[in-house]
Amino acid sequence: MARRTRVLSALALAAAAALVPVQAIAQQPAHQRPAPPGTPCSAPVKPAPQMTVESCDSPDRIIEKAANIVPTPGQLAWQQREVTAFTHFGMNTFTGREWGSGTEDEQIFAPKAVDADQWMRAYKAAGVEQVMLTAKHHDGFVLYPSRYTDHTVALSPGSPDVVGAYVKAARKAGLKVGLYLSPSDGAELPHAWHAQWVDTIREKQAEGKPLSLPERMALEDGDRAPAGEGRFGNGSPVTERTIPTLVPGDDRAAAVRSGKLPTFRVKADDYDTYYLNQLYELFTQYGPIEELWLDGANPWSGSGITQKYDVKQWFDMVKALSPNTVVFQGPQGVRWVGNENGVARETEWSVTPHTTDPWTGLGSLPNDSTDPDIGSRARLLDPAVNYLQWYPAEADVSIRPGWFHHPDQKPKTPAQLMNLYEKSVGRNASLLLNVPPNKDGRIDDADVASLTAFGSDVRRIYGTDVREQNPAPYTFDRIAVSEDIRQGQRVERFAVEARVDGSWQRIAEGTTIGHRRILSLTSPVTATSVRVKVLESRAKPHLGATTLHLSTTP
C-alpha cells in the first residue's frame, strides 16, 4: 500500500496575516518505478473528473490518480452553492400521502394559488442559493403540461404550470434551479398487471401479512386503473426512436425541422422513450437546469414488475443539452449521503471508487451508499475497482417529518437546522433542505419563521471571521477549514493548533476536509494565532482559507 504523505511543517496563520489562506508543506507521494514504455501506466497522471484504474496500476499510482480526481465546472459551482431548498409539492399535498398510487384523479390537485414568489422569499431568508422542485414524483403526476401524458396539471383546476411558475420565480430571485423527475412512475404501470396486483394485495391483507407503503396506497384506491398509458415495465421492444417524438399538432415541429431544436436518435422501449421525451421538454422549455434529481426507487420489483432503464442515453442527452448540469446519481454528478437525516459522515470523500462505468448506472458505488466508508484507501485499492470519479455528497432532509406538507406536522427549530448545517455543509456535503408548500400554495408561516431565524444565525456566525471584527487575541468556538478542491481532495488527517498565552495547543483535529469542514469546540478559545497542520495526505495538499467563528453573542 502507498505510504501516506507526512507533513514536515505548516505555516501559522498569524494575526498580521489573518486573512491569508493557510498553506501546508508536504512531501510528494512515494517515488514510482517507471512503467514499461507504451503501457497505460507509463503516462503521467493528469487531473480529470473521472479516471480508469488499469490492471497495471500499482497501489501508489491508484492513490496518485485519486489525488488528481477533480470536479467538473458544474460540480465546482454546485459545491459552492452549499444549501439547496427542496420543494415537494404535488398530488400527495392534496391526498395527505407521502407516496401516491398513480391512479389519482387530476382534479384532486387544486391549489388555491401557486405563490412561487413567496416560496423563493422564504428560501432566500434561509440563505439558500439553489432550489429544486419535484416536477414528477413516484405517482407520475406531472407539474407541467407535458405532451406525452394526460396525467398532468393540464387537467387540474386552472391548469397551473407549476414548473414554469417555479423556474420564473427562482430566476427572478437570483436562484439556481434544479428539477426532480422520478424515474419510477406509478401512473404508467400496465393496467392488467395492476389489477392482478391489487387482487394479490387484498389476499395478503386477508391473510394478515404486512403491506408495503406502495401496496397500502394501491389498496386504498381500490379498482381505479393507473392514469397513464401502461408504459412502465410493459415488455415493449427496444427500437430506434427520435427524441423529441413529435405529437399531432406539435408546436415544435418547425423548430425541429429547421434544426433550431436538436434531435436525438436513440434505441429505447416505450417507457425510456417517454422518459427521454419528458427530460427533453424540461431542458428545452425550462432550462438552464443546474441539477437534475433522479431517485433510485424501484417499488414494484418485488411484486413482479420492473423497468430496465438505459440511463446512459439519459445522461448523454442531458450532457448534450446542458453540459454543466449535475445529475443526482449520475456520472460526475452528486451522490446520496446515505440517509435522510441531513447528516454527512465525519470522513466524507468526494472521490469515490466504482466497479462499473458511472455512465452506465444510477449511483454505481461498489459499496452501499449507507456504508460508513465511501472513499478510504482500502476502498480505492479494492481489486474490484475499475473507475474513480469526483462524486460529492448531498445530504437531504425535510424541515417537517414528511416530505409533503401535512397540517398536523411542525417544522424543525432554527437550532435544529443549524445543527444540520454544521453536520452537512460542515462535513464536505451540500444540504438539501426540503420545505413543502401547503394546499393553499404557500409556505406555512411557522416554516418561514424557522427558515428566517436559521438564515440569520448562519449569517451572524459564519458571515464574518472574528478576526475581521476584533484585534488579537481572538475568541472563537468554531473553525472552518477548506481545501482548494480545484486541485482535488487530498487531506486524510489534520489538526488545528492555537497559540494561547504564548504556547501552542492542539484544539481540534479531523480526517477529511474537502470543500468545507467546520470543527465545533466544546468551549470558546482565546488565542493570538491559529495554524493548521496536515498530518496525512494523498499528495501535496492545497488548503484554502481557514476562518474563525463564535456561535454565541459576546
Disulfide bonds with the S-S distance in Angstrom:
Cys41-Cys56 2.05
